[in-house]
Amino acid sequence: MKRIILLSILCTLLAMPALAQPGYGFGRPRVQTVGRHGNEYVAWHSYYFGFRVGLNASHVASDSPLLDGSGVKTGLNIGVAAGTQLTYRAPLFLETGLYYSQKGSKSGSGNDKFTYDLNYLEVPLIIKYKHFIGNHTSIQPYAGGYLAVATDGDIKNYGSRTAFSSFEDGYFNRFDGGLKLGCGVGFNMVYIDASYDIGLSDIGQDSFDDTHNGCFTLNVGINF
């Protein structure tokens, strides 16, 4: 399953430069609009496409002692993004995309050590403001939300040396959603950003204990 998901995203990434050209895939060429920089006006594309790859540092917070993570787990974050300008009067953009995001947590130590793999297909929906600090450089704070569905994941018990599904036997739900806050920096086609996901959905199957994801992400990518 992981290989199929990663291969699908990779094929999409390889096709992005062609799809971004006029007359391909998205139905019409990208339109240049005018955005203000200081006392001057500069040309800017009204929409863009790009890809991202980076690192997650995630944890699970839960009322349940069994599911509450005491350590941060790292994982891969890879996907594609698309944005469109909302108004010609301000550099305000609506951005979405599709990402494969590896989350989870660690708990305990030694023979009591557990790790939780929670891997998702995630769709963000954010509002982004591009503040230009030069002809080719912009700072891009943003806020919004995300929805995610789990593809796979394991709970590993190092004490008993056993592993089982994270989404069976009364542990984790497959659906997640929450808030996404972050800030990016764009320089020509290169893009870097840092964000934090605040999970609002109760991902635990126990109705008496609240369980939520939290994840810091650092991504790099290219916009077309």
PyMOL CGO cylinders between C-alpha atoms (Angstrom):
from pymol import cmd
from pymol.cgo import CYLINDER

trace = [
    CYLINDER, 0.00, 0.00, 0.00, 2.79, 2.45, 0.89, 0.3, 1, 1, 1, 1, 1, 1,
    CYLINDER, 2.79, 2.45, 0.89, 4.60, 1.74, -2.39, 0.3, 1, 1, 1, 1, 1, 1,
    CYLINDER, 4.60, 1.74, -2.39, 1.42, 2.30, -4.43, 0.3, 1, 1, 1, 1, 1, 1,
    CYLINDER, 1.42, 2.30, -4.43, 0.71, 5.62, -2.69, 0.3, 1, 1, 1, 1, 1, 1,
    CYLINDER, 0.71, 5.62, -2.69, 4.29, 6.88, -3.04, 0.3, 1, 1, 1, 1, 1, 1,
    CYLINDER, 4.29, 6.88, -3.04, 4.43, 5.77, -6.69, 0.3, 1, 1, 1, 1, 1, 1,
    CYLINDER, 4.43, 5.77, -6.69, 1.17, 7.60, -7.47, 0.3, 1, 1, 1, 1, 1, 1,
    CYLINDER, 1.17, 7.60, -7.47, 2.45, 10.81, -5.87, 0.3, 1, 1, 1, 1, 1, 1,
    CYLINDER, 2.45, 10.81, -5.87, 5.80, 10.47, -7.65, 0.3, 1, 1, 1, 1, 1, 1,
    CYLINDER, 5.80, 10.47, -7.65, 4.06, 10.11, -11.04, 0.3, 1, 1, 1, 1, 1, 1,
    CYLINDER, 4.06, 10.11, -11.04, 2.03, 13.24, -10.27, 0.3, 1, 1, 1, 1, 1, 1,
    CYLINDER, 2.03, 13.24, -10.27, 5.19, 15.15, -9.33, 0.3, 1, 1, 1, 1, 1, 1,
    CYLINDER, 5.19, 15.15, -9.33, 6.90, 14.15, -12.57, 0.3, 1, 1, 1, 1, 1, 1,
    CYLINDER, 6.90, 14.15, -12.57, 3.88, 15.32, -14.56, 0.3, 1, 1, 1, 1, 1, 1,
    CYLINDER, 3.88, 15.32, -14.56, 3.61, 18.69, -12.79, 0.3, 1, 1, 1, 1, 1, 1,
    CYLINDER, 3.61, 18.69, -12.79, 5.90, 20.70, -15.15, 0.3, 1, 1, 1, 1, 1, 1,
    CYLINDER, 5.90, 20.70, -15.15, 3.87, 19.59, -18.20, 0.3, 1, 1, 1, 1, 1, 1,
    CYLINDER, 3.87, 19.59, -18.20, 0.52, 20.11, -16.49, 0.3, 1, 1, 1, 1, 1, 1,
    CYLINDER, 0.52, 20.11, -16.49, 1.52, 23.63, -15.50, 0.3, 1, 1, 1, 1, 1, 1,
    CYLINDER, 1.52, 23.63, -15.50, 1.97, 24.69, -19.16, 0.3, 1, 1, 1, 1, 1, 1,
    CYLINDER, 1.97, 24.69, -19.16, -0.82, 26.47, -21.07, 0.3, 1, 1, 1, 1, 1, 1,
    CYLINDER, -0.82, 26.47, -21.07, -3.34, 24.11, -22.63, 0.3, 1, 1, 1, 1, 1, 1,
    CYLINDER, -3.34, 24.11, -22.63, -2.45, 21.06, -20.53, 0.3, 1, 1, 1, 1, 1, 1,
    CYLINDER, -2.45, 21.06, -20.53, -4.43, 19.27, -17.85, 0.3, 1, 1, 1, 1, 1, 1,
    CYLINDER, -4.43, 19.27, -17.85, -5.92, 22.18, -15.96, 0.3, 1, 1, 1, 1, 1, 1,
    CYLINDER, -5.92, 22.18, -15.96, -7.93, 23.58, -18.87, 0.3, 1, 1, 1, 1, 1, 1,
    CYLINDER, -7.93, 23.58, -18.87, -6.43, 27.05, -19.33, 0.3, 1, 1, 1, 1, 1, 1,
    CYLINDER, -6.43, 27.05, -19.33, -3.10, 28.89, -19.07, 0.3, 1, 1, 1, 1, 1, 1,
    CYLINDER, -3.10, 28.89, -19.07, -2.10, 30.55, -15.88, 0.3, 1, 1, 1, 1, 1, 1,
    CYLINDER, -2.10, 30.55, -15.88, -3.14, 34.22, -15.80, 0.3, 1, 1, 1, 1, 1, 1,
    CYLINDER, -3.14, 34.22, -15.80, -0.85, 37.04, -14.76, 0.3, 1, 1, 1, 1, 1, 1,
    CYLINDER, -0.85, 37.04, -14.76, -2.38, 39.64, -12.46, 0.3, 1, 1, 1, 1, 1, 1,
    CYLINDER, -2.38, 39.64, -12.46, -0.93, 42.71, -10.82, 0.3, 1, 1, 1, 1, 1, 1,
    CYLINDER, -0.93, 42.71, -10.82, 0.11, 42.79, -7.17, 0.3, 1, 1, 1, 1, 1, 1,
    CYLINDER, 0.11, 42.79, -7.17, 1.48, 45.73, -5.24, 0.3, 1, 1, 1, 1, 1, 1,
    CYLINDER, 1.48, 45.73, -5.24, 5.05, 45.82, -3.89, 0.3, 1, 1, 1, 1, 1, 1,
    CYLINDER, 5.05, 45.82, -3.89, 5.79, 49.09, -2.10, 0.3, 1, 1, 1, 1, 1, 1,
    CYLINDER, 5.79, 49.09, -2.10, 4.95, 51.91, -4.50, 0.3, 1, 1, 1, 1, 1, 1,
    CYLINDER, 4.95, 51.91, -4.50, 5.38, 49.70, -7.54, 0.3, 1, 1, 1, 1, 1, 1,
    CYLINDER, 5.38, 49.70, -7.54, 3.19, 47.12, -9.23, 0.3, 1, 1, 1, 1, 1, 1,
    CYLINDER, 3.19, 47.12, -9.23, 4.62, 43.76, -10.23, 0.3, 1, 1, 1, 1, 1, 1,
    CYLINDER, 4.62, 43.76, -10.23, 3.25, 40.87, -12.30, 0.3, 1, 1, 1, 1, 1, 1,
    CYLINDER, 3.25, 40.87, -12.30, 2.16, 37.77, -10.43, 0.3, 1, 1, 1, 1, 1, 1,
    CYLINDER, 2.16, 37.77, -10.43, 0.53, 34.53, -11.48, 0.3, 1, 1, 1, 1, 1, 1,
    CYLINDER, 0.53, 34.53, -11.48, -3.06, 34.20, -10.32, 0.3, 1, 1, 1, 1, 1, 1,
    CYLINDER, -3.06, 34.20, -10.32, -2.57, 30.49, -9.58, 0.3, 1, 1, 1, 1, 1, 1,
    CYLINDER, -2.57, 30.49, -9.58, 0.25, 28.02, -9.11, 0.3, 1, 1, 1, 1, 1, 1,
    CYLINDER, 0.25, 28.02, -9.11, 1.07, 24.33, -8.73, 0.3, 1, 1, 1, 1, 1, 1,
    CYLINDER, 1.07, 24.33, -8.73, 3.91, 22.72, -6.85, 0.3, 1, 1, 1, 1, 1, 1,
    CYLINDER, 3.91, 22.72, -6.85, 5.26, 19.75, -4.99, 0.3, 1, 1, 1, 1, 1, 1,
    CYLINDER, 5.26, 19.75, -4.99, 6.52, 19.39, -1.43, 0.3, 1, 1, 1, 1, 1, 1,
    CYLINDER, 6.52, 19.39, -1.43, 8.65, 16.92, 0.48, 0.3, 1, 1, 1, 1, 1, 1,
    CYLINDER, 8.65, 16.92, 0.48, 9.77, 17.12, 4.08, 0.3, 1, 1, 1, 1, 1, 1,
    CYLINDER, 9.77, 17.12, 4.08, 9.87, 15.82, 7.62, 0.3, 1, 1, 1, 1, 1, 1,
    CYLINDER, 9.87, 15.82, 7.62, 7.15, 15.33, 10.25, 0.3, 1, 1, 1, 1, 1, 1,
    CYLINDER, 7.15, 15.33, 10.25, 7.77, 15.40, 14.00, 0.3, 1, 1, 1, 1, 1, 1,
    CYLINDER, 7.77, 15.40, 14.00, 4.53, 14.14, 15.54, 0.3, 1, 1, 1, 1, 1, 1,
    CYLINDER, 4.53, 14.14, 15.54, 3.05, 12.98, 18.82, 0.3, 1, 1, 1, 1, 1, 1,
    CYLINDER, 3.05, 12.98, 18.82, -0.24, 11.65, 20.20, 0.3, 1, 1, 1, 1, 1, 1,
    CYLINDER, -0.24, 11.65, 20.20, -1.84, 13.22, 23.26, 0.3, 1, 1, 1, 1, 1, 1,
    CYLINDER, -1.84, 13.22, 23.26, -4.47, 11.09, 25.02, 0.3, 1, 1, 1, 1, 1, 1,
    CYLINDER, -4.47, 11.09, 25.02, -6.33, 10.74, 28.30, 0.3, 1, 1, 1, 1, 1, 1,
    CYLINDER, -6.33, 10.74, 28.30, -5.59, 7.01, 27.98, 0.3, 1, 1, 1, 1, 1, 1,
    CYLINDER, -5.59, 7.01, 27.98, -2.23, 6.06, 29.57, 0.3, 1, 1, 1, 1, 1, 1,
    CYLINDER, -2.23, 6.06, 29.57, -1.85, 3.36, 26.92, 0.3, 1, 1, 1, 1, 1, 1,
    CYLINDER, -1.85, 3.36, 26.92, -2.19, 5.73, 23.94, 0.3, 1, 1, 1, 1, 1, 1,
    CYLINDER, -2.19, 5.73, 23.94, -0.63, 8.88, 25.39, 0.3, 1, 1, 1, 1, 1, 1,
    CYLINDER, -0.63, 8.88, 25.39, 2.73, 9.42, 23.68, 0.3, 1, 1, 1, 1, 1, 1,
    CYLINDER, 2.73, 9.42, 23.68, 5.72, 10.50, 25.73, 0.3, 1, 1, 1, 1, 1, 1,
    CYLINDER, 5.72, 10.50, 25.73, 8.04, 10.92, 22.74, 0.3, 1, 1, 1, 1, 1, 1,
    CYLINDER, 8.04, 10.92, 22.74, 8.13, 12.47, 19.27, 0.3, 1, 1, 1, 1, 1, 1,
    CYLINDER, 8.13, 12.47, 19.27, 8.09, 10.25, 16.19, 0.3, 1, 1, 1, 1, 1, 1,
    CYLINDER, 8.09, 10.25, 16.19, 9.58, 11.38, 12.86, 0.3, 1, 1, 1, 1, 1, 1,
    CYLINDER, 9.58, 11.38, 12.86, 8.17, 10.52, 9.46, 0.3, 1, 1, 1, 1, 1, 1,
    CYLINDER, 8.17, 10.52, 9.46, 7.88, 11.48, 5.79, 0.3, 1, 1, 1, 1, 1, 1,
    CYLINDER, 7.88, 11.48, 5.79, 5.62, 14.17, 4.36, 0.3, 1, 1, 1, 1, 1, 1,
    CYLINDER, 5.62, 14.17, 4.36, 5.28, 14.30, 0.54, 0.3, 1, 1, 1, 1, 1, 1,
    CYLINDER, 5.28, 14.30, 0.54, 2.67, 15.64, -1.82, 0.3, 1, 1, 1, 1, 1, 1,
    CYLINDER, 2.67, 15.64, -1.82, 1.42, 18.21, -4.30, 0.3, 1, 1, 1, 1, 1, 1,
    CYLINDER, 1.42, 18.21, -4.30, -0.10, 21.66, -3.82, 0.3, 1, 1, 1, 1, 1, 1,
    CYLINDER, -0.10, 21.66, -3.82, -2.27, 24.02, -5.86, 0.3, 1, 1, 1, 1, 1, 1,
    CYLINDER, -2.27, 24.02, -5.86, -3.23, 27.61, -5.08, 0.3, 1, 1, 1, 1, 1, 1,
    CYLINDER, -3.23, 27.61, -5.08, -5.39, 30.34, -6.62, 0.3, 1, 1, 1, 1, 1, 1,
    CYLINDER, -5.39, 30.34, -6.62, -5.56, 34.05, -5.93, 0.3, 1, 1, 1, 1, 1, 1,
    CYLINDER, -5.56, 34.05, -5.93, -8.80, 35.08, -4.23, 0.3, 1, 1, 1, 1, 1, 1,
    CYLINDER, -8.80, 35.08, -4.23, -8.78, 38.77, -5.10, 0.3, 1, 1, 1, 1, 1, 1,
    CYLINDER, -8.78, 38.77, -5.10, -6.94, 41.05, -7.50, 0.3, 1, 1, 1, 1, 1, 1,
    CYLINDER, -6.94, 41.05, -7.50, -6.67, 43.70, -4.80, 0.3, 1, 1, 1, 1, 1, 1,
    CYLINDER, -6.67, 43.70, -4.80, -4.49, 41.71, -2.43, 0.3, 1, 1, 1, 1, 1, 1,
    CYLINDER, -4.49, 41.71, -2.43, -1.99, 38.81, -2.67, 0.3, 1, 1, 1, 1, 1, 1,
    CYLINDER, -1.99, 38.81, -2.67, -4.39, 36.49, -0.82, 0.3, 1, 1, 1, 1, 1, 1,
    CYLINDER, -4.39, 36.49, -0.82, -4.49, 32.85, -1.95, 0.3, 1, 1, 1, 1, 1, 1,
    CYLINDER, -4.49, 32.85, -1.95, -6.53, 29.73, -1.32, 0.3, 1, 1, 1, 1, 1, 1,
    CYLINDER, -6.53, 29.73, -1.32, -4.33, 26.60, -1.32, 0.3, 1, 1, 1, 1, 1, 1,
    CYLINDER, -4.33, 26.60, -1.32, -5.09, 22.91, -1.17, 0.3, 1, 1, 1, 1, 1, 1,
    CYLINDER, -5.09, 22.91, -1.17, -3.30, 19.69, -2.15, 0.3, 1, 1, 1, 1, 1, 1,
    CYLINDER, -3.30, 19.69, -2.15, -2.84, 16.01, -1.45, 0.3, 1, 1, 1, 1, 1, 1,
    CYLINDER, -2.84, 16.01, -1.45, -0.14, 14.63, 0.87, 0.3, 1, 1, 1, 1, 1, 1,
    CYLINDER, -0.14, 14.63, 0.87, 1.05, 11.31, 2.21, 0.3, 1, 1, 1, 1, 1, 1,
    CYLINDER, 1.05, 11.31, 2.21, 1.85, 12.09, 5.83, 0.3, 1, 1, 1, 1, 1, 1,
    CYLINDER, 1.85, 12.09, 5.83, 3.46, 9.71, 8.35, 0.3, 1, 1, 1, 1, 1, 1,
    CYLINDER, 3.46, 9.71, 8.35, 2.44, 10.53, 11.91, 0.3, 1, 1, 1, 1, 1, 1,
    CYLINDER, 2.44, 10.53, 11.91, 2.40, 8.66, 15.22, 0.3, 1, 1, 1, 1, 1, 1,
    CYLINDER, 2.40, 8.66, 15.22, 4.10, 8.69, 18.60, 0.3, 1, 1, 1, 1, 1, 1,
    CYLINDER, 4.10, 8.69, 18.60, 6.32, 6.83, 21.05, 0.3, 1, 1, 1, 1, 1, 1,
    CYLINDER, 6.32, 6.83, 21.05, 5.55, 5.72, 24.59, 0.3, 1, 1, 1, 1, 1, 1,
    CYLINDER, 5.55, 5.72, 24.59, 7.55, 4.17, 27.42, 0.3, 1, 1, 1, 1, 1, 1,
    CYLINDER, 7.55, 4.17, 27.42, 11.09, 2.81, 27.31, 0.3, 1, 1, 1, 1, 1, 1,
    CYLINDER, 11.09, 2.81, 27.31, 12.96, -0.48, 27.54, 0.3, 1, 1, 1, 1, 1, 1,
    CYLINDER, 12.96, -0.48, 27.54, 10.64, -3.49, 27.74, 0.3, 1, 1, 1, 1, 1, 1,
    CYLINDER, 10.64, -3.49, 27.74, 7.65, -1.13, 28.11, 0.3, 1, 1, 1, 1, 1, 1,
    CYLINDER, 7.65, -1.13, 28.11, 8.36, 0.73, 24.86, 0.3, 1, 1, 1, 1, 1, 1,
    CYLINDER, 8.36, 0.73, 24.86, 5.57, 1.23, 22.29, 0.3, 1, 1, 1, 1, 1, 1,
    CYLINDER, 5.57, 1.23, 22.29, 5.56, 3.02, 18.93, 0.3, 1, 1, 1, 1, 1, 1,
    CYLINDER, 5.56, 3.02, 18.93, 2.47, 4.01, 16.97, 0.3, 1, 1, 1, 1, 1, 1,
    CYLINDER, 2.47, 4.01, 16.97, 2.55, 4.42, 13.18, 0.3, 1, 1, 1, 1, 1, 1,
    CYLINDER, 2.55, 4.42, 13.18, -0.38, 6.47, 11.86, 0.3, 1, 1, 1, 1, 1, 1,
    CYLINDER, -0.38, 6.47, 11.86, -0.02, 7.10, 8.12, 0.3, 1, 1, 1, 1, 1, 1,
    CYLINDER, -0.02, 7.10, 8.12, -2.53, 9.33, 6.34, 0.3, 1, 1, 1, 1, 1, 1,
    CYLINDER, -2.53, 9.33, 6.34, -3.63, 10.73, 3.02, 0.3, 1, 1, 1, 1, 1, 1,
    CYLINDER, -3.63, 10.73, 3.02, -4.19, 14.36, 3.95, 0.3, 1, 1, 1, 1, 1, 1,
    CYLINDER, -4.19, 14.36, 3.95, -5.96, 17.27, 2.22, 0.3, 1, 1, 1, 1, 1, 1,
    CYLINDER, -5.96, 17.27, 2.22, -5.22, 20.76, 3.59, 0.3, 1, 1, 1, 1, 1, 1,
    CYLINDER, -5.22, 20.76, 3.59, -7.33, 23.85, 2.91, 0.3, 1, 1, 1, 1, 1, 1,
    CYLINDER, -7.33, 23.85, 2.91, -5.57, 27.07, 3.88, 0.3, 1, 1, 1, 1, 1, 1,
    CYLINDER, -5.57, 27.07, 3.88, -5.68, 30.83, 3.29, 0.3, 1, 1, 1, 1, 1, 1,
    CYLINDER, -5.68, 30.83, 3.29, -2.23, 32.25, 2.52, 0.3, 1, 1, 1, 1, 1, 1,
    CYLINDER, -2.23, 32.25, 2.52, -1.03, 35.87, 2.37, 0.3, 1, 1, 1, 1, 1, 1,
    CYLINDER, -1.03, 35.87, 2.37, 2.06, 36.63, 0.27, 0.3, 1, 1, 1, 1, 1, 1,
    CYLINDER, 2.06, 36.63, 0.27, 4.06, 39.58, 1.58, 0.3, 1, 1, 1, 1, 1, 1,
    CYLINDER, 4.06, 39.58, 1.58, 6.69, 40.61, -0.96, 0.3, 1, 1, 1, 1, 1, 1,
    CYLINDER, 6.69, 40.61, -0.96, 10.09, 41.72, 0.36, 0.3, 1, 1, 1, 1, 1, 1,
    CYLINDER, 10.09, 41.72, 0.36, 11.73, 41.85, -3.07, 0.3, 1, 1, 1, 1, 1, 1,
    CYLINDER, 11.73, 41.85, -3.07, 11.03, 41.17, -6.72, 0.3, 1, 1, 1, 1, 1, 1,
    CYLINDER, 11.03, 41.17, -6.72, 11.60, 37.43, -6.23, 0.3, 1, 1, 1, 1, 1, 1,
    CYLINDER, 11.60, 37.43, -6.23, 11.09, 36.84, -2.50, 0.3, 1, 1, 1, 1, 1, 1,
    CYLINDER, 11.09, 36.84, -2.50, 7.93, 36.58, -0.42, 0.3, 1, 1, 1, 1, 1, 1,
    CYLINDER, 7.93, 36.58, -0.42, 6.97, 35.66, 3.13, 0.3, 1, 1, 1, 1, 1, 1,
    CYLINDER, 6.97, 35.66, 3.13, 3.75, 33.63, 3.23, 0.3, 1, 1, 1, 1, 1, 1,
    CYLINDER, 3.75, 33.63, 3.23, 1.93, 33.20, 6.56, 0.3, 1, 1, 1, 1, 1, 1,
    CYLINDER, 1.93, 33.20, 6.56, -1.15, 30.99, 6.42, 0.3, 1, 1, 1, 1, 1, 1,
    CYLINDER, -1.15, 30.99, 6.42, -3.92, 29.40, 8.46, 0.3, 1, 1, 1, 1, 1, 1,
    CYLINDER, -3.92, 29.40, 8.46, -6.65, 26.89, 7.78, 0.3, 1, 1, 1, 1, 1, 1,
    CYLINDER, -6.65, 26.89, 7.78, -7.48, 23.25, 8.36, 0.3, 1, 1, 1, 1, 1, 1,
    CYLINDER, -7.48, 23.25, 8.36, -6.94, 19.72, 7.13, 0.3, 1, 1, 1, 1, 1, 1,
    CYLINDER, -6.94, 19.72, 7.13, -8.84, 16.47, 6.68, 0.3, 1, 1, 1, 1, 1, 1,
    CYLINDER, -8.84, 16.47, 6.68, -7.12, 13.07, 6.63, 0.3, 1, 1, 1, 1, 1, 1,
    CYLINDER, -7.12, 13.07, 6.63, -7.89, 9.39, 6.26, 0.3, 1, 1, 1, 1, 1, 1,
    CYLINDER, -7.89, 9.39, 6.26, -5.48, 6.70, 7.43, 0.3, 1, 1, 1, 1, 1, 1,
    CYLINDER, -5.48, 6.70, 7.43, -3.98, 4.30, 4.90, 0.3, 1, 1, 1, 1, 1, 1,
    CYLINDER, -3.98, 4.30, 4.90, -2.06, 2.00, 7.26, 0.3, 1, 1, 1, 1, 1, 1,
    CYLINDER, -2.06, 2.00, 7.26, -0.13, 1.87, 10.51, 0.3, 1, 1, 1, 1, 1, 1,
    CYLINDER, -0.13, 1.87, 10.51, 1.17, -0.48, 13.19, 0.3, 1, 1, 1, 1, 1, 1,
    CYLINDER, 1.17, -0.48, 13.19, 1.51, -0.50, 16.94, 0.3, 1, 1, 1, 1, 1, 1,
    CYLINDER, 1.51, -0.50, 16.94, 4.78, -2.15, 17.96, 0.3, 1, 1, 1, 1, 1, 1,
    CYLINDER, 4.78, -2.15, 17.96, 5.24, -3.60, 21.46, 0.3, 1, 1, 1, 1, 1, 1,
    CYLINDER, 5.24, -3.60, 21.46, 8.96, -3.96, 22.03, 0.3, 1, 1, 1, 1, 1, 1,
    CYLINDER, 8.96, -3.96, 22.03, 8.51, -5.81, 25.30, 0.3, 1, 1, 1, 1, 1, 1,
    CYLINDER, 8.51, -5.81, 25.30, 6.56, -8.70, 23.80, 0.3, 1, 1, 1, 1, 1, 1,
    CYLINDER, 6.56, -8.70, 23.80, 8.07, -8.18, 20.31, 0.3, 1, 1, 1, 1, 1, 1,
    CYLINDER, 8.07, -8.18, 20.31, 4.65, -8.07, 18.68, 0.3, 1, 1, 1, 1, 1, 1,
    CYLINDER, 4.65, -8.07, 18.68, 3.06, -5.75, 16.12, 0.3, 1, 1, 1, 1, 1, 1,
    CYLINDER, 3.06, -5.75, 16.12, -0.58, -5.23, 15.16, 0.3, 1, 1, 1, 1, 1, 1,
    CYLINDER, -0.58, -5.23, 15.16, -2.73, -2.76, 13.27, 0.3, 1, 1, 1, 1, 1, 1,
    CYLINDER, -2.73, -2.76, 13.27, -3.17, 0.71, 14.76, 0.3, 1, 1, 1, 1, 1, 1,
    CYLINDER, -3.17, 0.71, 14.76, -6.77, 0.82, 13.50, 0.3, 1, 1, 1, 1, 1, 1,
    CYLINDER, -6.77, 0.82, 13.50, -8.17, -2.42, 14.83, 0.3, 1, 1, 1, 1, 1, 1,
    CYLINDER, -8.17, -2.42, 14.83, -8.88, -3.90, 18.27, 0.3, 1, 1, 1, 1, 1, 1,
    CYLINDER, -8.88, -3.90, 18.27, -10.23, -0.66, 19.73, 0.3, 1, 1, 1, 1, 1, 1,
    CYLINDER, -10.23, -0.66, 19.73, -7.22, 1.64, 19.33, 0.3, 1, 1, 1, 1, 1, 1,
    CYLINDER, -7.22, 1.64, 19.33, -7.31, 4.38, 16.65, 0.3, 1, 1, 1, 1, 1, 1,
    CYLINDER, -7.31, 4.38, 16.65, -9.94, 5.70, 14.23, 0.3, 1, 1, 1, 1, 1, 1,
    CYLINDER, -9.94, 5.70, 14.23, -8.99, 6.17, 10.59, 0.3, 1, 1, 1, 1, 1, 1,
    CYLINDER, -8.99, 6.17, 10.59, -10.29, 9.73, 10.20, 0.3, 1, 1, 1, 1, 1, 1,
    CYLINDER, -10.29, 9.73, 10.20, -8.59, 12.88, 11.45, 0.3, 1, 1, 1, 1, 1, 1,
    CYLINDER, -8.59, 12.88, 11.45, -9.05, 16.61, 11.05, 0.3, 1, 1, 1, 1, 1, 1,
    CYLINDER, -9.05, 16.61, 11.05, -7.94, 19.83, 12.65, 0.3, 1, 1, 1, 1, 1, 1,
    CYLINDER, -7.94, 19.83, 12.65, -6.25, 23.21, 12.29, 0.3, 1, 1, 1, 1, 1, 1,
    CYLINDER, -6.25, 23.21, 12.29, -3.10, 23.97, 10.30, 0.3, 1, 1, 1, 1, 1, 1,
    CYLINDER, -3.10, 23.97, 10.30, -0.94, 27.03, 11.04, 0.3, 1, 1, 1, 1, 1, 1,
    CYLINDER, -0.94, 27.03, 11.04, 2.31, 27.90, 9.32, 0.3, 1, 1, 1, 1, 1, 1,
    CYLINDER, 2.31, 27.90, 9.32, 4.52, 30.23, 7.36, 0.3, 1, 1, 1, 1, 1, 1,
    CYLINDER, 4.52, 30.23, 7.36, 6.41, 29.79, 4.10, 0.3, 1, 1, 1, 1, 1, 1,
    CYLINDER, 6.41, 29.79, 4.10, 9.16, 31.60, 2.23, 0.3, 1, 1, 1, 1, 1, 1,
    CYLINDER, 9.16, 31.60, 2.23, 9.24, 31.72, -1.57, 0.3, 1, 1, 1, 1, 1, 1,
    CYLINDER, 9.24, 31.72, -1.57, 12.26, 32.65, -3.69, 0.3, 1, 1, 1, 1, 1, 1,
    CYLINDER, 12.26, 32.65, -3.69, 11.67, 32.38, -7.42, 0.3, 1, 1, 1, 1, 1, 1,
    CYLINDER, 11.67, 32.38, -7.42, 10.41, 28.77, -7.84, 0.3, 1, 1, 1, 1, 1, 1,
    CYLINDER, 10.41, 28.77, -7.84, 11.87, 27.49, -4.55, 0.3, 1, 1, 1, 1, 1, 1,
    CYLINDER, 11.87, 27.49, -4.55, 9.55, 27.23, -1.56, 0.3, 1, 1, 1, 1, 1, 1,
    CYLINDER, 9.55, 27.23, -1.56, 10.23, 26.38, 2.11, 0.3, 1, 1, 1, 1, 1, 1,
    CYLINDER, 10.23, 26.38, 2.11, 7.70, 26.27, 4.93, 0.3, 1, 1, 1, 1, 1, 1,
    CYLINDER, 7.70, 26.27, 4.93, 7.10, 25.19, 8.52, 0.3, 1, 1, 1, 1, 1, 1,
    CYLINDER, 7.10, 25.19, 8.52, 3.67, 24.33, 9.90, 0.3, 1, 1, 1, 1, 1, 1,
    CYLINDER, 3.67, 24.33, 9.90, 1.91, 22.77, 12.86, 0.3, 1, 1, 1, 1, 1, 1,
    CYLINDER, 1.91, 22.77, 12.86, -1.19, 20.56, 12.77, 0.3, 1, 1, 1, 1, 1, 1,
    CYLINDER, -1.19, 20.56, 12.77, -3.51, 20.77, 15.77, 0.3, 1, 1, 1, 1, 1, 1,
    CYLINDER, -3.51, 20.77, 15.77, -5.70, 17.68, 15.72, 0.3, 1, 1, 1, 1, 1, 1,
    CYLINDER, -5.70, 17.68, 15.72, -9.31, 18.40, 16.71, 0.3, 1, 1, 1, 1, 1, 1,
    CYLINDER, -9.31, 18.40, 16.71, -10.81, 15.02, 15.87, 0.3, 1, 1, 1, 1, 1, 1,
    CYLINDER, -10.81, 15.02, 15.87, -10.83, 12.32, 18.54, 0.3, 1, 1, 1, 1, 1, 1,
    CYLINDER, -10.83, 12.32, 18.54, -8.76, 9.62, 16.84, 0.3, 1, 1, 1, 1, 1, 1,
    CYLINDER, -8.76, 9.62, 16.84, -9.15, 7.14, 19.71, 0.3, 1, 1, 1, 1, 1, 1,
    CYLINDER, -9.15, 7.14, 19.71, -11.87, 4.49, 19.61, 0.3, 1, 1, 1, 1, 1, 1,
    CYLINDER, -11.87, 4.49, 19.61, -12.46, 4.69, 23.36, 0.3, 1, 1, 1, 1, 1, 1,
    CYLINDER, -12.46, 4.69, 23.36, -15.37, 7.11, 23.87, 0.3, 1, 1, 1, 1, 1, 1,
    CYLINDER, -15.37, 7.11, 23.87, -14.24, 7.90, 27.44, 0.3, 1, 1, 1, 1, 1, 1,
    CYLINDER, -14.24, 7.90, 27.44, -10.73, 9.14, 26.54, 0.3, 1, 1, 1, 1, 1, 1,
    CYLINDER, -10.73, 9.14, 26.54, -9.90, 11.98, 24.14, 0.3, 1, 1, 1, 1, 1, 1,
    CYLINDER, -9.90, 11.98, 24.14, -6.98, 11.26, 21.81, 0.3, 1, 1, 1, 1, 1, 1,
    CYLINDER, -6.98, 11.26, 21.81, -5.52, 13.80, 19.37, 0.3, 1, 1, 1, 1, 1, 1,
    CYLINDER, -5.52, 13.80, 19.37, -2.70, 14.17, 16.86, 0.3, 1, 1, 1, 1, 1, 1,
    CYLINDER, -2.70, 14.17, 16.86, -0.15, 16.96, 16.93, 0.3, 1, 1, 1, 1, 1, 1,
    CYLINDER, -0.15, 16.96, 16.93, 2.47, 17.39, 14.23, 0.3, 1, 1, 1, 1, 1, 1,
    CYLINDER, 2.47, 17.39, 14.23, 5.23, 19.85, 13.30, 0.3, 1, 1, 1, 1, 1, 1,
    CYLINDER, 5.23, 19.85, 13.30, 6.21, 19.73, 9.61, 0.3, 1, 1, 1, 1, 1, 1,
    CYLINDER, 6.21, 19.73, 9.61, 9.18, 21.21, 7.73, 0.3, 1, 1, 1, 1, 1, 1,
    CYLINDER, 9.18, 21.21, 7.73, 8.80, 21.09, 3.93, 0.3, 1, 1, 1, 1, 1, 1,
    CYLINDER, 8.80, 21.09, 3.93, 10.77, 22.17, 0.86, 0.3, 1, 1, 1, 1, 1, 1,
    CYLINDER, 10.77, 22.17, 0.86, 9.48, 22.25, -2.67, 0.3, 1, 1, 1, 1, 1, 1,
    CYLINDER, 9.48, 22.25, -2.67, 9.07, 23.96, -6.04, 0.3, 1, 1, 1, 1, 1, 1,
    CYLINDER, 9.07, 23.96, -6.04, 6.21, 26.04, -7.41, 0.3, 1, 1, 1, 1, 1, 1,
    CYLINDER, 6.21, 26.04, -7.41, 5.37, 26.24, -11.12, 0.3, 1, 1, 1, 1, 1, 1,
]
cmd.load_cgo(trace, "trace")
